[in-house]
Amino acid sequence: MVRDNLRVLQLDANELGGDRGAAVGRNTTWNRLEELRLSSCLIGDKGAIAIARNTTWSNLKILDLSMNNINAEGGAALGSNVLWKNLEALYLSDNRIRDKGASAIASNTSWKNLVILELGYNEISDEGAVFFGKNTSWENFESFHLPVNQIGNKGAVHAMVAYWAQL
């Protein structure tokens, strides 16, 4: 008998690595999963891409992948996920998603319920930040964290527009 009633999975600080992180992402039995917390598990791009490609977790509301050595490729994969229509909080601080990952995340129009987005310490520059000002689909957006990136005045203005446009 397959159990499908798992709603919260928290494995923070367990050094899963890319292979085990990818194995989590390939899970197809947790169709009620609402919260996945894998902060500090070192899943890297391999784990992030597998999680982004998961087609079972349509109820996901909270995704915490902070401090996981996720680079631009993994960030872009996460941003391209259109299944997570219930996503309310996305935590990606302390990775290296850079402008490519930031632009993919900012271009996602299916996350209409997104309330919190944390992207601190990700080497995002003005180039990546300007995309956030163009997204008008995040209707519930309330909390936007971009500390310690490489964003100058141009990017800051666009990031502010993204936040204020939702108010």
C-alpha positions, 0 to 999 in steps of 0.5 A: 500500500502506497501512502500518499498523505505526507504533507510536510517533509523537513530534512534541513541540514542533512547533507543529502547531496545531489543524488539523494536530492534528485531522488527526493525530487523524483518522488511520485507518491507524495501527491498531497505534499504542501511543504518541502524544506531541504535547507543546507542539504547540498542538493546542488543543481542536480537536486534542484532540477529534479525537484523542479521537474516533479509533476506530482506536487501540485499542492506545494505551498512552501519550498525552502532550498536555501544554502544548497549550492544551487547555481544558475541552471538549477535556479532556471529550472525552478523558475520554469515550474508551472505546476506549483500554482499554490506556491506561497513561499520560496526560499532560495537564499545563499545559493548562486542562481545569478541573473539566469536563475533570477530571470527565470523565477521572475518570469514565472507567471503561474505562481499567482499565490506567491507571498514570500520570495527570498533570494539573498546572497545569490550574486544577482545583478541589475540584469537579473533584478530588472525582470522582477519589475516586469512580473505583474502576475504575483497577486499576493506578493508581500515579502521580497528579500534580496540582500547581499547581491550585486544589485545597483540603482537600476536593479533596485528600482525594478525590484521595488516596482515588482513589490509595489505593483502588487500592493 
